[in-house]
Amino acid sequence: MLRYAALRLVLAVPTLAGVLLLVSLLLQLVPGDPVDVMLGEGAATVDREQLRHAMGLDRPAWRQLADFVAGAAHGDLGRSIAAGEPVATLLAQRYPATLELTGAALLVALLIALPLGCAAAIRPGSPADRTSLVLATLETALPTFCLGPLLILVFAVELPWLPVSGRDGASSVVLPALTLGFGMSAVLARQLRVALAAALRLDCVRTARAKGARPWRAMLLHALPNAATATTTVLGLQLGGLLAGAVVTETIFAWPGIGRLLVQAIGARDYPLVQGCVLAVASSYVAVNLLTDLLQALVDPRLRERA
Amino acid sequence: MNATAVGPATRVGARRVMHSRRAIVGGALLLLIAMLALLAPVVAPADPLRQDLPHQLERPSRAHPLGTDRLGRDVLARLLYGARLSLAVGTAAIAGALAVGVVAGTLAGYGGRVGDELLMRATDVLLAFPGILLAIALAAVLGPSARNVVIALTVMGWPAYARLVRAEIRAAAARESTRAAEALGATPLRIAVKHLLPSARPAIVVQATFGVAGAIVAEASLSFLGLGPPPPTPSWGAMLAEGRSFLLIAPHLVIAPAAALGLTVLAIQLLGDGLRGDRADTTS
């Protein structure tokens, strides 16, 4: 297991390096002079030179890249121009909120997907199966920025049960988590249905049934563990979607996480902070996928042997 | 994976569409939306940019079938003109992603090991950015405009097509007919164009159809975040963002663009389902 873990860790390094390189290149893509864009045309020459020097824009491009990568390796992502604080500090302040939201959204998705996927796998073509299909279509047709305002309209305006926005107490996470989690529940349910349908045909499940286990018992104790591997992969990939979807959802609900920070940074043309936010979300995604792989190997010894 | 990937190339296209009820419904709906978008200058009840401040935030009425927005502009007119933007940007972005993806995927799948390794590592890095994040980052630094949205979505979209084309091409390259063409001395370019790409076409067509729906949603997301074409250009995403502030007094400002977006995406999905084969959805 240790060898497998080490291998997976090493394989993630070039990906992460590529992500870092791409994020550092973002600043080069700003049309014209980034300093002009950030400070405005009317800024004093002294201020402009000072910012240019502080951001290292007076150095050659390759030096800027090297410095950015070296700094990032030490947890130094530069300073936010609007807030004047280190980018890393701002990210650390906002990260827990995003973590809370994605965690709650994942819970919502699982609460919808698990029963639906199981029911659909037991009886293909049943109402549960068709529901999961309709849900899958609905999810794409109703992206977060449509669903969010509609949920606010129903549950915060017409029926004043839940807060409209902000992060204040447990009830405030419900609507954002529903908005975000709904978007991935059907994909998860469909995936689970396919994996479970295959697992239900395994010998161990038939044996359990032959020995008198009830359908639900055979499903939960024998088929589900076998369907878990494929479903976990999808879950890992979807979690990345959640992280990116959080950008829009946090904006809708004024949720003080990384996504909202990113949108605010974009509005303020605070490019170092934009880079920091993008890097934080992308590296979280790489980390989640790495963890998914390791978790699977821990659960399923067959994966370790193959590596 | 899906039915078309193993079916013969001719099964996709006009004939399959005519055999699937879903595809007919989806295609007809999409055609209707496209016609309305195209004819927006004729069918729109008003100029989408004309402000009428005394009549702001009005509920739907005979003069304004979907009401008016915060500046008294006709919501239906803005919706129709917004459809032009959505469809144009969605199609352009997928055309761009397809162009880059097909060339890259062909090179990777049939062009030798070094190119394959390089291209696949490049897609690895791009795919390490979750969801729409890369497009947000690109649109943010490039500046808000329809052209930059297309660029951002192209960069975000091509790796998936490159991977798909590469897989299809590799499968086709191993076939007897390809071996025979090679033995007869056909140039690699000729083989790629005449033998490999045609067999990849069905999978590409299906993927690209769903891709347009994804790109339309992505464009709306970017516009929602203020990264689309700047105001007063009518765009569904921007209309949703603006309407949010008036949820209490004018909910139609949110419901109308949400419904338009939902219907368009639904139409494309039905068409895509039909192209893929109605029964294939059990494996996706």
Boltz contact constraints between the chains, C-beta under 6 A:
constraints:
  - contact:
      token1: [A, 15]
      token2: [B, 124]
      max_distance: 6.0
  - contact:
      token1: [A, 15]
      token2: [B, 128]
      max_distance: 6.0
  - contact:
      token1: [A, 18]
      token2: [B, 125]
      max_distance: 6.0
  - contact:
      token1: [A, 19]
      token2: [B, 128]
      max_distance: 6.0
  - contact:
      token1: [A, 26]
      token2: [B, 137]
      max_distance: 6.0
  - contact:
      token1: [A, 26]
      token2: [B, 141]
      max_distance: 6.0
  - contact:
      token1: [A, 29]
      token2: [B, 141]
      max_distance: 6.0
  - contact:
      token1: [A, 30]
      token2: [B, 141]
      max_distance: 6.0
  - contact:
      token1: [A, 137]
      token2: [B, 269]
      max_distance: 6.0
  - contact:
      token1: [A, 140]
      token2: [B, 265]
      max_distance: 6.0
  - contact:
      token1: [A, 141]
      token2: [B, 262]
      max_distance: 6.0
  - contact:
      token1: [A, 141]
      token2: [B, 265]
      max_distance: 6.0
  - contact:
      token1: [A, 141]
      token2: [B, 266]
      max_distance: 6.0
  - contact:
      token1: [A, 142]
      token2: [B, 262]
      max_distance: 6.0
  - contact:
      token1: [A, 143]
      token2: [B, 217]
      max_distance: 6.0
  - contact:
      token1: [A, 145]
      token2: [B, 224]
      max_distance: 6.0
  - contact:
      token1: [A, 145]
      token2: [B, 240]
      max_distance: 6.0
  - contact:
      token1: [A, 146]
      token2: [B, 258]
      max_distance: 6.0
  - contact:
      token1: [A, 149]
      token2: [B, 244]
      max_distance: 6.0
  - contact:
      token1: [A, 149]
      token2: [B, 254]
      max_distance: 6.0
  - contact:
      token1: [A, 153]
      token2: [B, 247]
      max_distance: 6.0
  - contact:
      token1: [A, 153]
      token2: [B, 251]
      max_distance: 6.0
  - contact:
      token1: [A, 157]
      token2: [B, 247]
      max_distance: 6.0
  - contact:
      token1: [A, 157]
      token2: [B, 248]
      max_distance: 6.0
  - contact:
      token1: [A, 240]
      token2: [B, 130]
      max_distance: 6.0
  - contact:
      token1: [A, 241]
      token2: [B, 130]
      max_distance: 6.0
  - contact:
      token1: [A, 241]
      token2: [B, 131]
      max_distance: 6.0
  - contact:
      token1: [A, 243]
      token2: [B, 130]
      max_distance: 6.0
  - contact:
      token1: [A, 244]
      token2: [B, 130]
      max_distance: 6.0
  - contact:
      token1: [A, 244]
      token2: [B, 131]
      max_distance: 6.0
  - contact:
      token1: [A, 244]
      token2: [B, 132]
      max_distance: 6.0
  - contact:
      token1: [A, 244]
      token2: [B, 133]
      max_distance: 6.0
  - contact:
      token1: [A, 248]
      token2: [B, 221]
      max_distance: 6.0
  - contact:
      token1: [A, 263]
      token2: [B, 225]
      max_distance: 6.0
  - contact:
      token1: [A, 266]
      token2: [B, 140]
      max_distance: 6.0
  - contact:
      token1: [A, 274]
      token2: [B, 140]
      max_distance: 6.0
  - contact:
      token1: [A, 278]
      token2: [B, 137]
      max_distance: 6.0
  - contact:
      token1: [A, 281]
      token2: [B, 133]
      max_distance: 6.0
  - contact:
      token1: [A, 282]
      token2: [B, 129]
      max_distance: 6.0
  - contact:
      token1: [A, 285]
      token2: [B, 130]
      max_distance: 6.0
  - contact:
      token1: [A, 286]
      token2: [B, 128]
      max_distance: 6.0
